[in-house]
Amino acid sequence: MSCPECITGSLHTGTPVGSETKIGGVNAYVTGDEASSRIIVIGADVYGWKFVNTRLLADEYAARGFHVILPDFFSGWNVPLWSLNAVAPDPLPKSLLTRYILAPAALFLLVPFVLRNLPHQVATLTKIASAVRAAHPAAAVGYVGFCWGGRFAISQNALFDASVAAHPSLVKFPQELDGVKGPFSLAVAATDKGFDRAKAEETEKILRGRGLKDVEVVVYEGVHHGWTTRANLADETQRKARNDAVEQVVHWFDRYLKEDPAPSEEPVASEPTPAVGAPGPILP
C-alpha cells in the first residue's frame, strides 16, 4: 500500500441517486435497475461505502444498464474524510495544524484500519456474493475493486463472472494471482508504488502463461494511485484518465456479464503501455 496516495485526492460534487439497503445483512448503497440481469459489486477504497465519489461512480455504471451494489465492507469503520488532503501536495503552504497533527494522524489511521478490516474482507465479500446470487439467480455478477478493494478483484475473482482491479493495494504478488480463474481486467498508474507498470506487465505475462485468454492490462500515464475514485477533475489529464477507466470497466462488463457467460474464443487485445490516460484497445 502506497500509504500517502491511498489518502490523497479530490472530493467530487454531485448528488447520488441510489438508495441504502442491506444485502446479506450488510449495509449497501444500491443504484440502477434492480431487474437488470447484469450486476456490479463495488469494492470501495479506504473511504468506504458512503464516499460520495464512489457513489457517483456507481451511478455512472448504473446509467449504462447495470444494477450496482456498493457494500459497506468495513462495518462503518472507514478512514475519515478529513484525512483526504492532509498529506496531499499543495501549491500553498499547509497550516501548522495540517502539517504537524493532521498529516501524521492521517497516516497513522491506516494502521488500525488495516488491522481491523483485513481479516474480515474475504468472509464479507463471500457473504455478499452469495446473497446477490441467491436474490438474482439468473443474473451475471461482476466485481470492480479500487485500491483496498482492488486486491479482492484478484484473489476472489472466482466468486464472480468477471472482475476488474483498479490500482490494487496490499496484493501478495504473485501468489494471489492464483485466485484469477475467469475474465480479469487490470487498471494501474504507471508509477504506482504498490502496483506499477512492471508489475502489471508481469501480471499479464503470468496469467496468459497459464492459458487464461480473457485478460486485459491497461497502464495509465500521468496519474497517481487512486485516480479512478479521487481524481482532480479540474486537471485535464486526471479527468480524462478517470473517464477512460470508467469506459474500461463498462466495456469489460458489457463483454462478460451475460446471463450465460461463455468463454472467449479469442484473447482480448491489450496494450500495457497506451497513450497518456488512455486505455488499451477493448474489443466490442
Number of C-alpha atoms within 10 A of each C-alpha: 18 15 17 18 21 24 28 21 23 17 17 16 9 10 11 17 13 17 10 14 14 14 21 18 11 17 19 23 22 25 24 22 15 15 11 16 18 24 29 27 24 29 29 26 27 23 22 25 25 17 18 18 21 24 27 20 18 27 21 18 22 24 14 11 16 26 24 31 31 24 27 23 28 22 14 12 15 22 20 14 15 11 21 21 20 25 23 16 11 9 6 6 9 15 10 10 10 17 14 12 12 18 22 14 15 23 17 12 14 19 11 12 15 14 10 13 14 14 10 13 17 14 11 19 22 15 15 22 19 16 16 20 15 12 11 17 13 14 22 23 28 26 30 27 23 27 30 27 26 28 25 29 31 27 19 21 25 16 21 21 24 27 33 31 27 31 32 28 25 17 19 11 11 11 9 14 20 15 15 21 20 19 26 27 25 27 27 30 26 25 17 21 17 19 25 19 22 12 17 22 16 12 20 22 12 15 19 15 10 11 10 17 19 22 23 28 25 29 28 29 21 14 23 22 32 26 29 27 26 24 26 18 17 9 9 12 17 23 19 16 24 24 18 18 24 18 16 23 22 19 14 24 27 15 16 24 24 18 14 11 13 10 12 13 8 8 15 19 14 19 16 21 18 15 13 16 25 21 26 20 15 16 11 8
